[in-house]
Amino acid sequence: MSVRESGGKKAKSFLSRVAQGIQSFLGSSMFRYIVRRLLYMIPVAVGISIISFITMYAAGDPINIIRLGRPTVDKATIDALRAYYGLDKPIPLQYLTWLTNLLQLNFGKSLYGGQPVNLIIGNWFWETIKLSLISVLLAFAISIPIGIDSARKQYSKQDVVVTSISLFGVSMPTFWLGLILIIIFSFQLGWLPSGGAHGDPLMWWGNPVLDEIAHLILPVTVLVYVGLAQNIRLIRANMLEVLRSDYVLAARASGLSERKVIYKYALRNAISPVITFLGISLGTIIAGAPMTEYVFNWPGLGRRFVDATTRLDFPIVMGITMIITVMALVANLIVDIAYVYVDPRIRLR
């Protein structure tokens, strides 16, 4: 048999296994569950869009804000602006027009400057993803061993310190910690930049990668600390309950190593609430952290979302709101699927 024929048979065998796996998945309860959940998401997303749309219009008229900023604008120009942005039409018709454009992935144009919302959001999107994703994943990874160790050594000095720091992190205003870090590491020591995502000139030997890392350190530190405090409290509370369970005592009595008992058996049952929190955090990651972005002058969606809300820039607010909605719904679906693999007692139907 030639090498080409042998390779051809291996390729056919691999494709056959892939086809069987796809066919098995399409006929499984998991696939039916995913399809059902995706269908449920449609009315939820539409309902949220209606509530958000009505709430925005109840907040006020954006044309009045333009008029306050430019009191010399005549009535003809104001009427032309209303007609251009469709604000002269009844609210139900405005909503249907907006929804039709949304289904075509057209979020409309900003009321200030007339730029396409798709382009505006795209410019801010990656900065928020970069900041928030790093913070959420770091907080999740660091909190697991700390929470487990704190639960194992309940009421010890280490546990008291961890619990106190976590309580402080949960109750502390994020903007306060951000300002303290800026004062110490930027103004007094001069080690790190006080704000922004990029420097001009570049920091740290003029290297663009190191400059980006330098700008990330302070805002990531704030977000990681806040997320860390919440995750540690969740893991510790659940591990304390699980470690007293009969099956954990039986696993220890059977001679299994402490590490295997903790990480293979106890953690899988204690981590479910943390996965839920992680899913919510990832689902709303596009919203960013408005307060942190404001303190560090970070060019992200969280900060821009607040700016657009205060100016009643409806297209930007609705565009970001719907992206957050879709991501939150998808994140909840992923969390439900992850439960099946983390806890074998859970079955999707």
Residue pairs with C-beta under 8 A, 6 or more apart in sequence:
25 31
29 347
29 348
29 349
30 337
30 340
30 348
33 348
33 349
34 333
34 337
37 333
37 336
38 333
41 326
41 329
41 330
41 333
44 325
44 329
45 322
45 325
45 326
45 329
46 99
48 321
48 322
48 325
49 95
49 99
49 102
49 318
49 321
49 322
49 325
50 95
52 317
52 318
52 321
52 322
53 91
53 94
53 95
53 98
53 318
54 91
56 312
56 314
56 317
56 318
57 91
57 314
59 312
60 312
61 87
61 312
62 87
62 111
62 311
62 312
62 313
62 314
63 78
63 81
63 82
63 87
65 311
65 312
66 73
66 78
66 81
66 111
66 112
67 73
67 78
79 88
81 87
82 88
85 109
85 111
86 94
86 97
87 94
89 97
98 108
98 315
98 318
101 107
101 108
102 322
105 118
106 118
107 116
107 117
107 118
107 121
107 315
107 316
107 318
107 319
108 116
108 117
108 315
108 318
108 319
109 115
109 116
109 117
109 315
110 116
110 117
110 120
110 308
110 313
110 315
110 316
111 311
111 312
111 313
111 314
111 315
112 311
112 313
117 315
117 316
117 319
118 319
120 304
120 316
121 301
121 316
121 319
121 320
121 323
123 299
124 299
124 300
124 301
124 304
125 286
125 301
127 197
127 298
127 299
127 300
127 301
128 285
128 286
128 287
128 288
128 293
128 300
128 301
128 302
129 285
129 286
130 216
131 216
131 219
131 220
131 223
131 288
131 289
131 293
131 298
131 300
132 223
132 285
132 286
132 288
132 289
132 300
133 282
133 285
134 216
134 220
135 219
135 220
135 223
135 224
135 227
135 289
136 223
136 227
136 278
136 281
136 282
136 285
138 220
138 224
139 223
139 224
139 225
139 226
139 227
139 228
139 231
140 227
140 231
140 274
140 278
142 224
142 228
143 227
143 228
143 231
143 232
143 235
143 274
144 231
144 235
144 267
144 271
144 274
146 162
146 228
146 232
146 235
147 231
147 232
147 233
147 234
147 235
147 236
147 239
148 235
148 239
148 262
148 263
148 267
149 158
150 158
150 159
150 162
150 163
150 232
150 236
151 159
151 235
151 236
151 239
151 240
151 243
152 239
152 243
152 262
153 159
154 240
159 236
162 232
162 236
163 233
163 236
165 229
166 228
166 229
166 230
166 232
166 233
166 236
167 229
167 233
168 229
169 225
169 226
169 228
169 229
169 230
170 226
170 229
170 230
170 233
172 226
173 291
174 222
174 223
174 226
174 289
174 291
174 292
174 295
175 291
175 292
175 294
175 295
177 222
177 225
177 226
178 218
178 219
178 222
178 291
178 292
178 295
178 296
179 295
181 218
181 221
181 222
182 194
182 195
182 218
182 295
182 296
185 191
185 192
185 218
186 192
186 193
186 194
186 218
187 194
192 203
192 214
192 215
192 217
192 218
193 199
193 203
193 214
193 215
193 218
194 218
194 296
194 297
195 295
195 296
195 297
195 298
196 215
196 296
196 297
196 298
196 299
197 212
197 215
197 216
197 298
197 299
198 208
198 211
198 212
198 215
199 211
199 214
199 215
202 208
202 210
202 211
203 210
203 211
203 214
203 215
204 210
204 211
204 213
204 214
218 296
219 289
219 292
219 293
219 295
219 296
219 298
222 292
222 295
223 289
223 292
227 281
230 277
231 274
231 277
234 273
234 274
234 277
235 270
235 271
235 274
238 269
238 270
238 271
238 272
238 273
238 274
239 266
239 267
239 270
241 270
242 248
242 266
242 269
242 270
243 266
245 266
245 269
247 265
248 261
248 265
248 266
251 260
251 261
251 265
252 258
252 261
268 342
268 343
269 343
271 342
272 339
272 342
272 343
275 335
275 338
275 339
275 342
276 335
278 335
279 331
279 332
279 334
279 335
279 338
280 328
280 331
280 332
282 327
282 331
283 324
283 327
283 328
283 329
283 330
283 331
283 332
284 324
284 327
284 328
284 331
285 327
286 301
286 320
286 323
286 324
286 327
287 301
287 302
287 305
287 320
287 324
288 298
288 300
288 301
288 302
288 303
288 305
289 302
290 302
290 303
290 305
290 306
292 298
292 302
293 299
293 300
293 302
293 303
294 303
294 306
301 320
304 316
304 320
305 316
305 317
305 320
307 313
308 316
308 317
308 320
309 317
336 348
337 348
339 346
340 346
340 347
340 348
